[in-house]
Amino acid sequence: MRKLIGILLFTLLIPVSEAKLVTKVVHYQEGDTKLKGFLAYDTKFKGKRPGVLVVHEWWGQNAYARKRAEMLAKLGYVAFALDMYGNGKTATHPKDAGKFAGMVSSNMPLAKARFLAALDQLKANPLVEPDKIAAIGYCFGGGIVLQMARQGVDLKGVASFHGSLGTKEPAKPGEVKAKIMVFNGEADPFTTAAQIEAFKKEMQDAGADYQFINYPGAKHSFTNPDATALGKKFDLPLAYNAKADKDSWAKMQAFFKEIFK
């Protein structure tokens, strides 16, 4: 009898199907350029679900971008951290990061082509609802997702975290399809008050559905826990702000619930 009870107890402890976070490197291509993305999803969520593209900082698609993709997967999305530089190239010094980011930012047709190549990858995933896609971006990536919204890329929404606001190709009335959420650090010297006012006017003139949140005391790269150390190492105005990080992530989740309902 004791043996039978022991077997029954052991059986009850075995999960019927063990949910897990699945991550994988995805090789894809845009033109002649080989790209290396990072896909993440959680098996505890069943059936098709919305997809979210993650556009990296100027450092490239590194561990931070992949961590955000994993965090999104745990919320129930299929996340794809894309590659804007090619072959998964990353930088560890601002000089290289600036060169890589500048090459893409100064060539918007190239940036758009690489973004759309990643979007096609995500839409083709059998777990993704192809008509429910959003994009988030950090610093350089925040600027990229705003540019994609300006150009009318078919997305439900974009969220920019401490991203650049300026543009040489402002949004035209009626062309912005995505709802826009911008999280900015009020103490970020890379974003001026004049740029903020110009961005708001641009969005209003274009008839865009947007929200702009300014965090008092937050500097550039406020969502990245490594920002403070990097700022000190390279003498840059970067700093992590736990309060702004937590609040912006919570507001992004509410934003996604709204646009995906």
C-alpha positions in Angstrom: 0.0 0.0 0.0 2.8 2.4 0.9 4.5 1.6 -2.3 1.3 2.4 -4.3 0.9 5.7 -2.4 4.5 6.6 -3.2 4.0 5.9 -6.9 0.9 8.0 -7.0 2.6 10.9 -5.2 5.5 10.7 -7.6 3.2 10.7 -10.6 1.4 13.8 -9.3 4.7 15.6 -9.1 5.5 15.1 -12.8 4.2 18.0 -14.9 1.9 17.1 -17.7 3.7 19.4 -20.1 6.7 21.4 -18.9 6.4 25.0 -20.1 9.7 26.6 -21.1 11.3 29.6 -22.7 12.5 28.8 -26.2 15.2 30.9 -27.7 17.1 30.4 -31.0 19.3 32.2 -33.4 17.6 32.9 -36.8 19.7 33.4 -39.9 17.9 35.5 -42.6 18.9 37.9 -45.4 18.2 41.2 -46.9 19.7 41.5 -50.4 23.2 40.3 -50.2 23.5 41.0 -46.5 23.3 38.1 -44.1 21.6 38.9 -40.9 21.4 37.2 -37.5 18.3 37.5 -35.4 17.2 36.2 -32.0 13.8 34.6 -31.5 12.1 34.1 -28.2 8.8 32.6 -27.1 7.4 30.8 -24.1 5.6 27.4 -24.5 3.3 28.0 -21.6 1.3 30.3 -23.9 -0.7 28.2 -26.4 -1.8 29.1 -30.0 -1.0 32.1 -32.1 -0.1 35.4 -30.4 1.1 38.9 -31.2 4.7 39.4 -32.3 7.1 42.2 -31.2 10.3 43.3 -33.0 13.2 44.5 -30.8 15.6 47.0 -32.3 18.9 47.2 -30.5 21.0 50.1 -29.2 23.9 51.4 -31.2 26.0 48.6 -29.6 24.3 46.1 -31.9 22.1 43.1 -31.2 23.8 42.1 -28.0 22.9 40.5 -24.7 20.7 43.5 -23.7 18.5 43.3 -26.8 18.2 39.6 -26.4 17.2 40.0 -22.7 14.4 42.3 -23.7 13.2 39.7 -26.2 13.1 37.1 -23.5 11.2 39.4 -21.2 8.6 40.0 -23.9 8.4 36.2 -24.5 7.6 35.7 -20.8 4.7 38.2 -21.2 3.2 36.0 -23.9 4.6 37.5 -27.1 6.8 36.1 -29.8 9.8 38.4 -29.8 12.4 38.8 -32.5 15.5 40.9 -31.7 16.6 41.9 -35.2 20.0 42.7 -36.7 20.4 46.1 -38.3 24.2 45.8 -38.8 24.6 42.5 -40.6 25.9 39.1 -39.4 25.1 39.9 -35.8 27.9 42.5 -35.7 28.3 44.3 -32.3 30.5 47.1 -30.9 32.2 47.5 -27.5 33.5 51.0 -28.1 31.5 54.1 -28.8 33.7 54.9 -31.8 32.7 51.7 -33.5 29.1 51.9 -32.3 28.7 55.4 -33.7 30.2 54.3 -37.1 27.8 51.3 -37.3 24.7 53.3 -36.3 25.6 56.2 -38.5 26.0 54.0 -41.6 22.4 52.7 -41.1 20.8 56.0 -39.9 22.2 57.9 -42.8 20.7 55.5 -45.3 17.0 55.2 -44.5 16.1 53.0 -47.5 18.7 50.5 -46.2 17.4 50.8 -42.6 13.8 50.2 -43.8 14.8 47.2 -46.0 16.5 45.5 -43.0 13.6 46.3 -40.7 11.1 44.9 -43.2 13.2 41.7 -43.7 12.9 41.1 -39.9 9.2 41.9 -40.0 8.7 39.3 -42.7 10.6 36.8 -40.6 8.3 37.4 -37.6 5.1 37.4 -39.6 6.0 34.1 -41.2 6.4 32.4 -37.8 3.5 29.9 -37.3 3.0 31.1 -33.7 2.5 34.7 -34.7 -0.7 36.5 -35.6 0.7 38.4 -38.6 -1.8 41.3 -38.3 -0.7 41.9 -34.7 2.9 43.2 -34.8 4.6 45.9 -32.8 8.1 47.1 -32.5 10.2 48.5 -29.6 13.6 50.1 -29.8 16.3 51.4 -27.5 18.5 54.5 -28.2 19.5 54.0 -31.9 16.7 51.4 -32.1 14.2 53.8 -30.6 15.0 56.2 -33.5 14.6 53.4 -36.0 11.1 52.4 -34.8 10.0 56.0 -34.9 11.3 56.3 -38.5 9.4 53.1 -39.5 6.2 54.6 -38.0 6.8 57.9 -39.9 7.2 55.9 -43.2 3.9 54.1 -42.7 5.1 50.6 -42.0 2.1 48.5 -41.1 2.6 48.0 -37.3 0.0 48.1 -34.5 2.3 50.3 -32.5 5.9 51.3 -31.7 7.6 52.1 -28.4 10.8 54.1 -28.3 12.9 54.0 -25.2 15.4 56.9 -25.0 15.5 57.0 -28.8 16.5 59.9 -31.1 13.6 62.1 -32.1 15.0 64.1 -35.0 14.4 63.2 -38.7 15.1 64.5 -42.2 11.9 62.8 -43.4 9.0 64.0 -41.1 5.8 62.2 -41.0 3.2 63.2 -43.5 -0.5 63.7 -42.6 -2.4 60.4 -42.7 0.6 58.2 -43.3 1.3 57.0 -39.8 -0.5 53.7 -39.2 1.2 52.7 -35.9 0.2 54.1 -32.5 3.3 55.6 -30.9 4.7 55.6 -27.4 7.9 57.6 -26.5 9.8 57.2 -23.3 12.4 59.9 -22.8 14.8 60.9 -20.1 14.3 64.6 -19.1 18.1 64.8 -18.2 19.2 63.2 -21.5 21.5 65.8 -23.2 21.2 63.9 -26.5 17.5 65.1 -26.7 16.9 68.8 -26.5 13.8 70.7 -25.5 13.6 72.0 -29.1 13.7 68.5 -30.5 10.9 67.4 -28.2 8.7 70.3 -29.2 9.5 69.7 -32.9 8.6 66.0 -32.5 5.3 66.8 -30.8 4.4 69.3 -33.5 5.4 66.8 -36.2 3.1 64.1 -34.7 0.2 66.5 -34.2 0.5 67.9 -37.8 0.6 64.3 -39.1 -2.5 63.3 -37.1 -0.5 60.6 -35.4 -1.8 58.8 -32.3 1.1 59.3 -29.9 2.1 59.6 -26.2 5.2 61.3 -24.9 6.5 60.5 -21.4 9.4 62.5 -20.0 11.1 61.1 -16.8 12.6 63.7 -14.5 16.2 63.1 -13.7 16.6 60.2 -16.2 19.6 60.3 -18.4 20.3 58.6 -21.7 20.0 54.8 -21.8 18.0 54.8 -18.5 16.5 51.3 -19.1 19.9 49.5 -19.4 21.4 48.3 -16.0 24.9 48.5 -17.6 24.5 52.1 -18.6 26.0 53.7 -15.5 29.2 51.6 -15.8 29.5 52.3 -19.5 29.0 56.0 -19.0 31.8 56.1 -16.5 34.1 54.0 -18.7 33.7 56.1 -21.8 32.8 59.5 -20.1 29.3 59.6 -21.6 26.1 60.9 -20.0 24.6 57.4 -19.6 23.0 56.2 -16.4 20.5 53.5 -15.4 17.3 54.7 -13.7 15.5 51.8 -12.0 12.3 53.8 -11.4 12.0 55.0 -15.0 12.9 51.6 -16.3 10.2 49.9 -14.3 7.6 52.5 -15.1 8.3 52.6 -18.8 8.1 48.8 -19.0 4.8 48.7 -17.2 3.4 51.4 -19.5 4.6 49.5 -22.5 2.7 46.5 -21.3 -0.5 48.5 -20.9 0.1 50.0 -24.4 0.4 46.5 -25.9 -2.8 45.4 -24.3 -4.6 48.3 -25.8 -3.3 47.9 -29.3 -3.6 44.2 -29.5 -7.1 43.8 -28.0 
